[in-house]
Each structure stands twice: as structure tokens, then as C-alpha cells.
Amino acid sequence: MSPEADDTLARQLRALRREYLSDSAQRVGELRGLLARLANGERAVLRELSQAFHKLAGSGGSYGFPLVSTRSREGEQLANRLAAGAAPIADADQASLRSCVDAIALAFTEALSALDRESSG
């Protein structure tokens, strides 16, 4: 592949990655909305939460954001564990899920900053 083609491909990939990150606030907002429903006693929302984490784990990896993927997978595992149990969701478990979402939000922020540095340098 020619250097020009490499540059074009690199620009296109950066644009795709930036587009993915541009929706990150919405994705995090959806997770926070699911957490709010859980806090209101909707235990069944754990399955939706697990699926949302699962999608982010896959897409984060596909777009080259391993920290988004890792943090999402941690949330998915926790949501699955909680969904498998019958006990009420403890405050500590809800706090752990919120921490997972906060870590995902931070991972998105860091990924965008890294992409900005890559683009300018």
C-alpha cells in the first residue's frame, strides 16, 4: 500500500473512531438511566444493563478502545452475577455498578483525548 493510501486509511479510521466516541455521552446516559431504574426497584433491568454493558464491551474492542471494553465487561459480569441471584440488590452492589459506569465514562473521555492528541501530532 502506498504512503498516501496509508494516510487516507488512517484518517478514515480516526474519523470512524471519533464518530463512535461522539455518541459516548448518550451511551453513558443510557447506562445511568438503567441504574436509576434499578435504584427504583426494577430488578428485571439487570438483564438490560448486562446487555448494554455487553454491547459496549464488544464495540469498544472493535473500535480499538480496550479500556472501554474492559470496564464494560466488568459491569456486564457484575450485572449477570446480580441477575442470577434472588437476594435484593444491596446498596454496595448498586454503588459498584455506578462505579463501573463512571469508569466507562472516564475511559471514553480518555479515549477521546488520546484520539485528539493522535490527530494533532
MMTF fields as JSON, N, C-alpha, C and O atoms, coordinates in Angstrom:
{
  "mmtfVersion": "1.0.0",
  "mmtfProducer": "UNKNOWN",
  "numBonds": 483,
  "numAtoms": 484,
  "numGroups": 121,
  "numChains": 1,
  "numModels": 1,
  "chainsPerModel": [1],
  "groupsPerChain": [121],
  "chainIdList": ["A"],
  "bondAtomList": [4, 2, 8, 6, 12, 10, 16, 14, 20, 18, 24, 22, 28, 26, 32, 30, 36, 34, 40, 38, 44, 42, 48, 46, 52, 50, 56, 54, 60, 58, 64, 62, 68, 66, 72, 70, 76, 74, 80, 78, 84, 82, 88, 86, 92, 90, 96, 94, 100, 98, 104, 102, 108, 106, 112, 110, 116, 114, 120, 118, 124, 122, 128, 126, 132, 130, 136, 134, 140, 138, 144, 142, 148, 146, 152, 150, 156, 154, 160, 158, 164, 162, 168, 166, 172, 170, 176, 174, 180, 178, 184, 182, 188, 186, 192, 190, 196, 194, 200, 198, 204, 202, 208, 206, 212, 210, 216, 214, 220, 218, 224, 222, 228, 226, 232, 230, 236, 234, 240, 238, 244, 242, 248, 246, 252, 250, 256, 254, 260, 258, 264, 262, 268, 266, 272, 270, 276, 274, 280, 278, 284, 282, 288, 286, 292, 290, 296, 294, 300, 298, 304, 302, 308, 306, 312, 310, 316, 314, 320, 318, 324, 322, 328, 326, 332, 330, 336, 334, 340, 338, 344, 342, 348, 346, 352, 350, 356, 354, 360, 358, 364, 362, 368, 366, 372, 370, 376, 374, 380, 378, 384, 382, 388, 386, 392, 390, 396, 394, 400, 398, 404, 402, 408, 406, 412, 410, 416, 414, 420, 418, 424, 422, 428, 426, 432, 430, 436, 434, 440, 438, 444, 442, 448, 446, 452, 450, 456, 454, 460, 458, 464, 462, 468, 466, 472, 470, 476, 474, 480, 478],
  "bondOrderList": [1, 1, 1, 1, 1, 1, 1, 1, 1, 1, 1, 1, 1, 1, 1, 1, 1, 1, 1, 1, 1, 1, 1, 1, 1, 1, 1, 1, 1, 1, 1, 1, 1, 1, 1, 1, 1, 1, 1, 1, 1, 1, 1, 1, 1, 1, 1, 1, 1, 1, 1, 1, 1, 1, 1, 1, 1, 1, 1, 1, 1, 1, 1, 1, 1, 1, 1, 1, 1, 1, 1, 1, 1, 1, 1, 1, 1, 1, 1, 1, 1, 1, 1, 1, 1, 1, 1, 1, 1, 1, 1, 1, 1, 1, 1, 1, 1, 1, 1, 1, 1, 1, 1, 1, 1, 1, 1, 1, 1, 1, 1, 1, 1, 1, 1, 1, 1, 1, 1, 1],
  "groupList": [{"groupName": "MET", "atomNameList": ["N", "CA", "C", "O"], "elementList": ["N", "C", "C", "O"], "formalChargeList": [0, 0, 0, 0], "bondAtomList": [1, 0, 2, 1, 3, 2], "bondOrderList": [1, 1, 2], "singleLetterCode": "M", "chemCompType": "L-PEPTIDE LINKING"}, {"groupName": "SER", "atomNameList": ["N", "CA", "C", "O"], "elementList": ["N", "C", "C", "O"], "formalChargeList": [0, 0, 0, 0], "bondAtomList": [1, 0, 2, 1, 3, 2], "bondOrderList": [1, 1, 2], "singleLetterCode": "S", "chemCompType": "L-PEPTIDE LINKING"}, {"groupName": "PRO", "atomNameList": ["N", "CA", "C", "O"], "elementList": ["N", "C", "C", "O"], "formalChargeList": [0, 0, 0, 0], "bondAtomList": [1, 0, 2, 1, 3, 2], "bondOrderList": [1, 1, 2], "singleLetterCode": "P", "chemCompType": "L-PEPTIDE LINKING"}, {"groupName": "GLU", "atomNameList": ["N", "CA", "C", "O"], "elementList": ["N", "C", "C", "O"], "formalChargeList": [0, 0, 0, 0], "bondAtomList": [1, 0, 2, 1, 3, 2], "bondOrderList": [1, 1, 2], "singleLetterCode": "E", "chemCompType": "L-PEPTIDE LINKING"}, {"groupName": "ALA", "atomNameList": ["N", "CA", "C", "O"], "elementList": ["N", "C", "C", "O"], "formalChargeList": [0, 0, 0, 0], "bondAtomList": [1, 0, 2, 1, 3, 2], "bondOrderList": [1, 1, 2], "singleLetterCode": "A", "chemCompType": "L-PEPTIDE LINKING"}, {"groupName": "ASP", "atomNameList": ["N", "CA", "C", "O"], "elementList": ["N", "C", "C", "O"], "formalChargeList": [0, 0, 0, 0], "bondAtomList": [1, 0, 2, 1, 3, 2], "bondOrderList": [1, 1, 2], "singleLetterCode": "D", "chemCompType": "L-PEPTIDE LINKING"}, {"groupName": "THR", "atomNameList": ["N", "CA", "C", "O"], "elementList": ["N", "C", "C", "O"], "formalChargeList": [0, 0, 0, 0], "bondAtomList": [1, 0, 2, 1, 3, 2], "bondOrderList": [1, 1, 2], "singleLetterCode": "T", "chemCompType": "L-PEPTIDE LINKING"}, {"groupName": "LEU", "atomNameList": ["N", "CA", "C", "O"], "elementList": ["N", "C", "C", "O"], "formalChargeList": [0, 0, 0, 0], "bondAtomList": [1, 0, 2, 1, 3, 2], "bondOrderList": [1, 1, 2], "singleLetterCode": "L", "chemCompType": "L-PEPTIDE LINKING"}, {"groupName": "ARG", "atomNameList": ["N", "CA", "C", "O"], "elementList": ["N", "C", "C", "O"], "formalChargeList": [0, 0, 0, 0], "bondAtomList": [1, 0, 2, 1, 3, 2], "bondOrderList": [1, 1, 2], "singleLetterCode": "R", "chemCompType": "L-PEPTIDE LINKING"}, {"groupName": "GLN", "atomNameList": ["N", "CA", "C", "O"], "elementList": ["N", "C", "C", "O"], "formalChargeList": [0, 0, 0, 0], "bondAtomList": [1, 0, 2, 1, 3, 2], "bondOrderList": [1, 1, 2], "singleLetterCode": "Q", "chemCompType": "L-PEPTIDE LINKING"}, {"groupName": "TYR", "atomNameList": ["N", "CA", "C", "O"], "elementList": ["N", "C", "C", "O"], "formalChargeList": [0, 0, 0, 0], "bondAtomList": [1, 0, 2, 1, 3, 2], "bondOrderList": [1, 1, 2], "singleLetterCode": "Y", "chemCompType": "L-PEPTIDE LINKING"}, {"groupName": "VAL", "atomNameList": ["N", "CA", "C", "O"], "elementList": ["N", "C", "C", "O"], "formalChargeList": [0, 0, 0, 0], "bondAtomList": [1, 0, 2, 1, 3, 2], "bondOrderList": [1, 1, 2], "singleLetterCode": "V", "chemCompType": "L-PEPTIDE LINKING"}, {"groupName": "GLY", "atomNameList": ["N", "CA", "C", "O"], "elementList": ["N", "C", "C", "O"], "formalChargeList": [0, 0, 0, 0], "bondAtomList": [1, 0, 2, 1, 3, 2], "bondOrderList": [1, 1, 2], "singleLetterCode": "G", "chemCompType": "PEPTIDE LINKING"}, {"groupName": "ASN", "atomNameList": ["N", "CA", "C", "O"], "elementList": ["N", "C", "C", "O"], "formalChargeList": [0, 0, 0, 0], "bondAtomList": [1, 0, 2, 1, 3, 2], "bondOrderList": [1, 1, 2], "singleLetterCode": "N", "chemCompType": "L-PEPTIDE LINKING"}, {"groupName": "PHE", "atomNameList": ["N", "CA", "C", "O"], "elementList": ["N", "C", "C", "O"], "formalChargeList": [0, 0, 0, 0], "bondAtomList": [1, 0, 2, 1, 3, 2], "bondOrderList": [1, 1, 2], "singleLetterCode": "F", "chemCompType": "L-PEPTIDE LINKING"}, {"groupName": "HIS", "atomNameList": ["N", "CA", "C", "O"], "elementList": ["N", "C", "C", "O"], "formalChargeList": [0, 0, 0, 0], "bondAtomList": [1, 0, 2, 1, 3, 2], "bondOrderList": [1, 1, 2], "singleLetterCode": "H", "chemCompType": "L-PEPTIDE LINKING"}, {"groupName": "LYS", "atomNameList": ["N", "CA", "C", "O"], "elementList": ["N", "C", "C", "O"], "formalChargeList": [0, 0, 0, 0], "bondAtomList": [1, 0, 2, 1, 3, 2], "bondOrderList": [1, 1, 2], "singleLetterCode": "K", "chemCompType": "L-PEPTIDE LINKING"}, {"groupName": "ILE", "atomNameList": ["N", "CA", "C", "O"], "elementList": ["N", "C", "C", "O"], "formalChargeList": [0, 0, 0, 0], "bondAtomList": [1, 0, 2, 1, 3, 2], "bondOrderList": [1, 1, 2], "singleLetterCode": "I", "chemCompType": "L-PEPTIDE LINKING"}, {"groupName": "CYS", "atomNameList": ["N", "CA", "C", "O"], "elementList": ["N", "C", "C", "O"], "formalChargeList": [0, 0, 0, 0], "bondAtomList": [1, 0, 2, 1, 3, 2], "bondOrderList": [1, 1, 2], "singleLetterCode": "C", "chemCompType": "L-PEPTIDE LINKING"}],
  "groupTypeList": [0, 1, 2, 3, 4, 5, 5, 6, 7, 4, 8, 9, 7, 8, 4, 7, 8, 8, 3, 10, 7, 1, 5, 1, 4, 9, 8, 11, 12, 3, 7, 8, 12, 7, 7, 4, 8, 7, 4, 13, 12, 3, 8, 4, 11, 7, 8, 3, 7, 1, 9, 4, 14, 15, 16, 7, 4, 12, 1, 12, 12, 1, 10, 12, 14, 2, 7, 11, 1, 6, 8, 1, 8, 3, 12, 3, 9, 7, 4, 13, 8, 7, 4, 4, 12, 4, 4, 2, 17, 4, 5, 4, 5, 9, 4, 1, 7, 8, 1, 18, 11, 5, 4, 17, 4, 7, 4, 14, 6, 3, 4, 7, 1, 4, 7, 5, 8, 3, 1, 1, 12],
  "groupIdList": [1, 2, 3, 4, 5, 6, 7, 8, 9, 10, 11, 12, 13, 14, 15, 16, 17, 18, 19, 20, 21, 22, 23, 24, 25, 26, 27, 28, 29, 30, 31, 32, 33, 34, 35, 36, 37, 38, 39, 40, 41, 42, 43, 44, 45, 46, 47, 48, 49, 50, 51, 52, 53, 54, 55, 56, 57, 58, 59, 60, 61, 62, 63, 64, 65, 66, 67, 68, 69, 70, 71, 72, 73, 74, 75, 76, 77, 78, 79, 80, 81, 82, 83, 84, 85, 86, 87, 88, 89, 90, 91, 92, 93, 94, 95, 96, 97, 98, 99, 100, 101, 102, 103, 104, 105, 106, 107, 108, 109, 110, 111, 112, 113, 114, 115, 116, 117, 118, 119, 120, 121],
  "secStructList": [7, 7, 2, 2, 2, 2, 2, 2, 2, 2, 2, 2, 2, 2, 2, 2, 2, 2, 2, 2, 2, 2, 6, 2, 2, 2, 2, 2, 2, 2, 2, 2, 2, 2, 2, 2, 2, 2, 2, 6, 6, 7, 6, 6, 2, 2, 2, 2, 2, 2, 2, 2, 2, 2, 2, 2, 2, 2, 2, 2, 2, 2, 6, 6, 7, 2, 2, 2, 2, 2, 2, 2, 2, 2, 2, 2, 2, 2, 2, 2, 2, 2, 2, 2, 7, 7, 1, 7, 7, 7, 2, 2, 2, 2, 2, 2, 2, 2, 2, 2, 2, 2, 2, 2, 2, 2, 2, 2, 2, 2, 2, 2, 2, 2, 2, 2, 2, 2, 2, 2, 7],
  "xCoordList": [0.849, 0.0, 0.895, 1.921, 0.511, 1.309, 1.179, 0.21, 2.132, 2.037, 0.768, 0.167, 0.37, -0.849, -2.079, -2.969, -2.114, -3.235, -3.242, -4.302, -2.041, -1.939, -2.481, -3.219, -2.121, -2.602, -4.12, -4.798, -4.633, -6.079, -6.794, -7.796, -6.294, -6.897, -6.827, -7.8, -5.695, -5.545, -6.544, -7.143, -6.724, -7.703, -9.118, -9.903, -9.446, -10.786, -11.045, -12.139, -10.038, -10.191, -10.35, -11.172, -9.582, -9.734, -11.133, -11.739, -11.639, -12.986, -14.042, -14.975, -13.901, -14.841, -14.762, -15.784, -13.541, -13.359, -13.931, -14.542, -13.735, -14.276, -15.811, -16.462, -16.368, -17.83, -18.365, -19.374, -17.697, -18.098, -18.051, -18.978, -16.987, -16.838, -17.829, -18.183, -18.278, -19.215, -20.539, -21.274, -20.845, -22.078, -21.869, -22.793, -20.668, -20.367, -21.217, -21.621, -21.493, -22.318, -23.717, -24.298, -24.24, -25.565, -25.503, -26.405, -24.466, -24.333, -24.24, -24.891, -23.427, -23.286, -24.613, -24.998, -25.302, -26.598, -27.605, -28.398, -27.568, -28.46, -28.14, -29.043, -26.843, -26.449, -26.937, -27.45, -26.776, -27.215, -28.741, -29.245, -29.463, -30.913, -31.313, -32.259, -30.6, -30.868, -30.553, -31.281, -29.472, -29.134, -30.221, -30.539, -30.779, -31.856, -33.074, -33.723, -33.376, -34.5, -34.224, -35.123, -32.987, -32.61, -32.759, -33.264, -32.322, -32.441, -33.905, -34.219, -34.791, -36.232, -36.888, -38.111, -36.083, -36.614, -36.897, -37.456, -36.538, -36.78, -35.657, -34.755, -35.714, -34.67, -34.492, -33.375, -35.573, -35.515, -34.618, -34.188, -34.338, -33.498, -32.046, -31.26, -31.698, -30.338, -30.0, -28.859, -30.965, -30.717, -30.442, -29.542, -31.204, -30.97, -29.608, -28.886, -29.274, -27.986, -26.848, -25.858, -26.993, -25.989, -25.818, -24.695, -26.926, -26.864, -26.193, -25.407, -26.503, -25.892, -24.383, -23.602, -23.985, -22.556, -21.904, -20.805, -22.597, -22.067, -21.81, -20.763, -22.761, -22.61, -21.414, -20.642, -21.269, -20.135, -18.812, -17.809, -18.806, -17.577, -17.143, -15.96, -18.092, -17.765, -17.387, -16.386, -18.18, -17.897, -16.632, -15.883, -16.39, -15.156, -13.93, -12.974, -13.962, -12.85, -12.75, -11.654, -13.889, -13.89, -13.328, -12.673, -13.584, -13.109, -11.729, -11.211, -11.142, -9.784, -9.695, -8.725, -10.706, -10.702, -10.779, -11.848, -9.641, -9.656, -10.117, -10.698, -9.875, -10.305, -11.831, -12.422, -12.465, -13.932, -14.432, -15.387, -13.792, -14.186, -13.991, -14.88, -12.851, -12.56, -13.533, -14.087, -13.741, -14.657, -16.093, -16.829, -16.487, -17.837, -18.004, -19.054, -16.981, -17.051, -17.171, -17.89, -16.475, -16.594, -18.034, -18.577, -18.641, -20.036, -20.971, -21.901, -20.718, -21.548, -21.476, -22.504, -20.281, -20.122, -20.839, -21.477, -20.739, -21.408, -22.93, -23.633, -23.429, -24.876, -25.377, -26.447, -24.617, -25.012, -25.039, -25.958, -24.035, -23.98, -25.191, -25.827, -25.491, -26.633, -27.956, -28.864, -28.063, -29.302, -29.526, -30.668, -28.45, -28.564, -29.026, -29.55, -28.835, -29.23, -30.679, -31.334, -31.158, -32.539, -32.613, -33.68, -31.494, -31.479, -31.708, -31.393, -32.252, -32.393, -31.013, -29.989, -31.022, -29.767, -29.325, -30.025, -28.165, -27.64, -27.148, -26.798, -27.13, -26.613, -25.183, -24.804, -24.39, -22.992, -22.904, -22.024, -23.819, -23.835, -24.227, -23.656, -25.2, -25.588, -24.431, -24.196, -23.715, -22.554, -21.475, -20.811, -21.302, -20.313, -20.703, -19.849, -21.986, -22.447, -22.241, -21.827, -22.532, -22.289, -20.811, -20.455, -19.948, -18.503, -18.088, -17.218, -18.716, -18.426, -18.814, -18.059, -19.98, -20.437, -19.529, -19.193, -19.134, -18.205, -16.874, -16.284, -16.404, -15.144, -15.271, -14.321, -16.426, -16.666, -16.666, -16.067, -17.336, -17.368, -15.954, -15.602, -15.153, -13.765, -12.962, -12.146, -13.191, -12.489, -12.829, -11.956, -14.094, -14.483, -13.769, -13.262, -13.727, -13.067, -11.579, -11.033, -10.945, -9.523, -9.28, -8.291, -10.178, -10.034, -10.156, -9.411, -11.08, -11.242, -10.015, -9.567, -9.479, -8.27, -7.099, -6.335, -6.967, -5.883, -6.056, -5.082, -7.29, -7.556, -7.242, -6.689, -7.592, -7.264, -5.744, -5.247, -5.025, -3.543, -2.974, -2.058, -3.525, -3.075, -3.322, -2.488, -4.464, -4.829, -3.966, -3.65, -3.582, -2.805, -1.306, -0.535, -0.901, 0.542, 0.958, 2.146],
  "yCoordList": [-1.169, 0.0, 1.232, 1.264, 2.224, 3.445, 4.279, 4.122, 5.157, 6.042, 6.9, 7.164, 7.332, 8.137, 7.325, 7.822, 6.072, 5.2, 4.915, 4.863, 4.729, 4.53, 5.737, 5.587, 6.925, 8.153, 8.276, 8.653, 7.956, 8.032, 7.042, 7.387, 5.836, 4.823, 5.243, 5.086, 5.77, 6.223, 7.339, 7.347, 8.268, 9.35, 8.793, 9.222, 7.842, 7.253, 6.498, 6.569, 5.785, 5.06, 6.025, 5.792, 7.087, 8.101, 8.703, 8.933, 8.956, 9.528, 8.556, 8.976, 7.276, 6.278, 6.189, 6.112, 6.202, 6.138, 7.389, 7.297, 8.547, 9.797, 9.761, 10.191, 9.249, 9.142, 8.239, 8.557, 7.126, 6.224, 6.951, 6.838, 7.687, 8.398, 9.545, 9.924, 10.099, 11.221, 10.808, 11.654, 9.527, 9.014, 8.516, 7.974, 8.693, 8.115, 8.711, 7.989, 10.004, 10.609, 9.99, 9.766, 9.72, 9.084, 7.671, 7.264, 6.926, 5.557, 5.545, 4.741, 6.441, 6.53, 6.968, 6.472, 7.89, 8.325, 7.179, 7.09, 6.313, 5.149, 4.227, 3.719, 4.016, 3.19, 3.81, 3.108, 5.118, 5.801, 5.714, 5.602, 5.766, 5.614, 4.224, 4.078, 3.22, 1.861, 1.729, 1.064, 2.361, 2.334, 3.012, 2.551, 4.086, 4.784, 3.877, 3.85, 3.144, 2.207, 1.112, 0.698, 0.65, -0.354, 0.209, -0.469, 1.435, 2.082, 2.243, 2.296, 2.319, 2.429, 1.068, 0.971, 0.032, -1.296, -2.194, -3.275, -1.796, -2.615, -3.632, -3.435, -4.695, -5.724, -6.307, -6.645, -6.423, -7.006, -6.207, -6.725, -4.966, -4.129, -4.628, -4.2, -5.524, -6.063, -6.75, -6.684, -7.395, -8.049, -6.997, -7.171, -5.929, -4.842, -4.208, -3.889, -4.031, -3.447, -4.348, -3.87, -5.638, -6.595, -6.519, -6.527, -6.447, -6.369, -5.074, -5.077, -3.976, -2.69, -2.731, -2.267, -3.292, -3.448, -4.346, -4.065, -5.432, -6.389, -5.711, -5.913, -4.922, -4.219, -3.27, -3.191, -2.556, -1.638, -2.387, -1.931, -3.531, -4.322, -4.728, -4.662, -5.141, -5.547, -4.386, -4.445, -3.333, -2.203, -1.464, -0.987, -1.365, -0.717, -1.428, -0.79, -2.743, -3.518, -3.394, -3.278, -3.419, -3.336, -2.015, -1.969, -0.945, 0.371, 0.702, 1.795, -0.223, -0.017, 0.751, 1.471, 0.601, 1.249, 0.163, -0.091, -0.476, -1.627, -1.3, -2.159, -0.095, 0.247, 0.333, -0.077, 0.859, 0.866, -0.576, -0.888, -1.429, -2.83, -3.518, -4.229, -3.313, -3.943, -3.494, -4.319, -2.192, -1.667, -2.128, -2.407, -2.207, -2.667, -4.141, -4.557, -4.92, -6.342, -6.546, -7.438, -5.728, -5.808, -5.52, -6.205, -4.505, -4.186, -5.309, -5.649, -5.881, -6.992, -8.17, -8.751, -8.519, -9.643, -9.385, -10.284, -8.168, -7.827, -7.88, -8.439, -7.303, -7.323, -8.758, -9.091, -9.607, -11.007, -11.729, -12.498, -11.478, -12.109, -11.696, -12.526, -10.407, -9.913, -10.444, -10.765, -10.537, -11.035, -12.509, -12.961, -13.253, -14.682, -14.952, -16.027, -13.992, -14.175, -13.785, -13.188, -14.145, -13.826, -12.763, -12.211, -12.483, -11.525, -10.107, -9.807, -9.254, -7.845, -7.262, -7.693, -6.291, -5.652, -4.714, -3.763, -4.998, -4.197, -2.844, -2.693, -1.875, -0.541, -0.624, 0.1, -1.508, -1.659, -2.166, -1.754, -3.063, -3.574, -2.476, -2.371, -1.663, -0.545, 0.441, 0.986, 0.666, 1.564, 0.99, 1.734, -0.322, -0.959, -0.806, -0.567, -0.942, -0.74, 0.714, 0.977, 1.654, 3.074, 3.317, 4.09, 2.668, 2.813, 2.288, 2.86, 1.199, 0.663, 1.682, 1.917, 2.278, 3.269, 4.495, 5.043, 4.925, 6.058, 5.734, 6.586, 4.494, 4.079, 4.042, 4.371, 3.646, 3.643, 5.078, 5.367, 5.969, 7.38, 7.949, 8.667, 7.629, 8.099, 7.49, 8.172, 6.216, 5.559, 6.223, 6.394, 6.597, 7.314, 8.666, 9.041, 9.386, 10.697, 10.56, 11.334, 9.571, 9.348, 8.934, 9.344, 8.124, 7.7, 8.891, 8.992, 9.783, 10.97, 11.871, 12.416, 12.026, 12.84, 12.229, 12.942, 10.924, 10.249, 10.403, 10.6, 10.314, 10.489, 11.909, 12.125, 12.877, 14.288, 14.485, 15.159, 13.883, 14.009, 13.348, 13.875, 12.198, 11.473, 12.299, 12.333, 12.95, 13.739, 14.973, 15.39, 15.56, 16.802, 16.556, 17.466, 15.336, 15.092, 14.172, 13.863],
  "zCoordList": [0.0, 0.0, 0.0, 0.68, -0.749, -0.864, 0.405, 1.147, 0.662, 1.83, 1.805, 2.846, 0.604, 0.5, 0.898, 1.588, 0.454, 0.802, 2.307, 2.932, 2.883, 4.335, 5.083, 6.057, 4.635, 5.275, 5.161, 6.116, 3.997, 3.784, 4.698, 5.325, 4.774, 5.629, 7.097, 7.835, 7.518, 8.903, 9.22, 10.296, 8.303, 8.506, 8.595, 9.441, 7.727, 7.739, 9.046, 9.607, 9.518, 10.776, 11.95, 12.836, 11.961, 13.013, 12.986, 14.032, 11.783, 11.66, 12.202, 12.888, 11.902, 12.423, 13.943, 14.625, 14.461, 15.91, 16.583, 17.648, 15.969, 16.518, 16.501, 17.453, 15.422, 15.325, 16.436, 17.066, 16.672, 17.752, 19.096, 19.898, 19.335, 20.604, 20.747, 21.864, 19.632, 19.711, 20.341, 20.85, 20.311, 20.913, 22.338, 22.945, 22.875, 24.182, 25.301, 26.213, 25.25, 26.305, 26.31, 27.371, 25.143, 25.051, 25.622, 26.355, 25.302, 25.809, 27.334, 28.0, 27.869, 29.321, 29.946, 31.005, 29.294, 29.783, 29.843, 30.78, 28.851, 28.847, 30.024, 30.689, 30.274, 31.414, 32.72, 33.592, 32.852, 34.073, 34.23, 35.348, 33.123, 33.168, 33.651, 34.426, 33.197, 33.662, 35.144, 35.881, 35.582, 37.007, 37.845, 38.941, 37.339, 38.058, 38.196, 39.241, 37.147, 37.221, 38.249, 38.981, 38.297, 39.285, 40.7, 41.595, 40.891, 42.201, 42.617, 43.806, 41.626, 41.913, 42.113, 42.211, 42.174, 42.483, 41.298, 41.481, 40.102, 38.908, 38.736, 37.922, 39.485, 39.439, 38.034, 37.641, 37.288, 35.942, 34.999, 33.969, 35.337, 34.49, 34.455, 33.609, 35.366, 35.364, 34.04, 33.581, 33.437, 32.132, 31.048, 30.227, 31.05, 30.09, 30.325, 29.38, 31.575, 31.936, 31.463, 30.908, 31.682, 31.22, 29.706, 29.202, 28.989, 27.519, 27.066, 26.119, 27.738, 27.373, 27.608, 26.777, 28.753, 29.025, 27.976, 27.498, 27.627, 26.651, 25.293, 24.677, 24.85, 23.57, 23.611, 22.656, 24.718, 24.833, 24.897, 24.347, 25.564, 25.633, 24.228, 23.893, 23.419, 22.056, 21.166, 20.452, 21.203, 20.314, 20.732, 19.88, 22.029, 22.485, 21.948, 21.506, 21.987, 21.448, 19.934, 19.386, 19.267, 17.801, 17.295, 16.253, 18.034, 17.614, 18.173, 17.945, 18.894, 19.383, 20.688, 20.925, 21.536, 22.847, 23.924, 24.48, 24.214, 25.119, 26.536, 27.2, 27.009, 28.361, 28.44, 29.439, 27.404, 27.349, 27.401, 28.113, 26.655, 26.601, 27.954, 28.422, 28.572, 29.864, 30.94, 31.667, 31.043, 32.072, 31.827, 32.774, 30.564, 30.23, 30.565, 31.055, 30.302, 30.618, 32.134, 32.584, 32.914, 34.373, 34.808, 35.674, 34.2, 34.511, 34.113, 34.844, 32.949, 32.478, 33.449, 33.797, 33.882, 34.802, 36.12, 36.666, 36.631, 37.875, 37.703, 38.545, 36.624, 36.374, 36.234, 36.742, 35.552, 35.395, 36.74, 37.02, 37.564, 38.876, 39.717, 40.367, 39.69, 40.466, 39.921, 40.689, 38.609, 37.993, 38.317, 38.402, 38.498, 38.774, 40.206, 40.499, 41.083, 42.473, 42.704, 41.85, 43.893, 44.241, 45.331, 45.597, 45.948, 47.059, 46.525, 45.374, 47.368, 46.969, 46.635, 47.165, 45.759, 45.356, 46.477, 46.826, 47.022, 48.128, 47.615, 46.444, 48.512, 48.165, 47.655, 46.734, 48.255, 47.834, 46.396, 45.641, 46.02, 44.646, 43.667, 42.581, 44.051, 43.192, 43.059, 41.981, 44.147, 44.093, 43.177, 42.455, 43.207, 42.327, 40.866, 40.012, 40.58, 39.2, 38.768, 37.639, 39.669, 39.35, 39.097, 38.207, 39.866, 39.66, 38.292, 37.636, 37.87, 36.53, 35.461, 34.518, 35.61, 34.631, 34.664, 33.614, 35.844, 35.945, 35.272, 34.608, 35.447, 34.824, 33.301, 32.591, 32.805, 31.357, 30.835, 29.799, 31.55, 31.14, 31.091, 30.155, 32.089, 32.114, 30.968, 30.348, 30.688, 29.583, 28.254, 27.403, 28.071, 26.855, 26.782, 25.725, 27.88, 27.915, 27.578, 26.793, 28.181, 27.919, 26.469, 25.86, 25.92, 24.526, 23.584, 22.609, 23.867, 23.03, 23.126, 22.117, 24.31, 24.478, 23.707, 23.056, 23.785, 23.053, 21.552, 20.826, 21.089, 19.658, 19.226, 18.148, 20.06, 19.759, 19.661, 18.759, 20.607, 20.579, 19.325, 18.693, 18.976, 17.793, 16.523, 15.619, 16.476, 15.301, 15.145, 14.031, 16.292, 16.224, 16.148, 15.842, 16.427, 16.46, 15.452, 15.35]
}
